[in-house]
Amino acid sequence: MTGRPSAFGRRLAGVLDARGLNKYDVAERAGVSRSSMISYLNGSRRPSRETAERLRAVLGCSEEELPDPPGARRHVSETPRRVPDHEAFLASFARRLRAVMDERGLSVHGVAARCGICAPMVSRYAAGLREPRASSLAALCQGLGVSADRLLGIETPDALADGLADRLADRLDESVRSVVGGVDSLDEAQCAMLLEALNRNRG
């Protein structure tokens, strides 16, 4: 049964409108089903605190903008409050993972399929709520074709630019390369822009 929009639902709708975001796109990236997102918006269901955190991370908003619903509970499996340095690492890892996902035009489910990791776990990584184990980090690197240094934030700018150039070269066939010329002369920003354009027009 559909209820009246709750305070959380009104706030969520307001953040979506203010940022011009599609509710289903946000649901996908946060690991939330479409039906759950609709229920949160119309007030028939309340998200857990963990889900609210994932939504805030994907929306890029603060807890003040989108507070936890009254009475929202944490899942029993959630870990204790993390120390600030660990929070910073998780946020950095999540930003880098989302950047790689955007470069490749991959959704949470796309990453899950490539890497053999369940979609809810990928969603937690991308929202900065969970640190991947060594085995999961290795699976992410192999499935996404990136180095651990890239995801962990310890890759040098030169190495990053070289990696972008390599991926760009892989995407260009011989005829396009003859027009564009060598990709080695492109800087990091130019490589990233061309990769984004290729991803938008893939297929």
Secondary structure as GFF3:
##gff-version 3
##sequence-region A 1 203
A	DSSP	alpha_helix	7	19	.	.	.	ID=ss1
A	DSSP	alpha_helix	23	30	.	.	.	ID=ss2
A	DSSP	alpha_helix	34	42	.	.	.	ID=ss3
A	DSSP	alpha_helix	49	59	.	.	.	ID=ss4
A	DSSP	alpha_helix	84	104	.	.	.	ID=ss5
A	DSSP	alpha_helix	108	115	.	.	.	ID=ss6
A	DSSP	alpha_helix	119	127	.	.	.	ID=ss7
A	DSSP	alpha_helix	134	144	.	.	.	ID=ss8
A	DSSP	alpha_helix	148	152	.	.	.	ID=ss9
A	DSSP	alpha_helix	157	171	.	.	.	ID=ss10
A	DSSP	alpha_helix	174	180	.	.	.	ID=ss11
A	DSSP	three_ten_helix	183	185	.	.	.	ID=ss12
A	DSSP	alpha_helix	188	200	.	.	.	ID=ss13
###
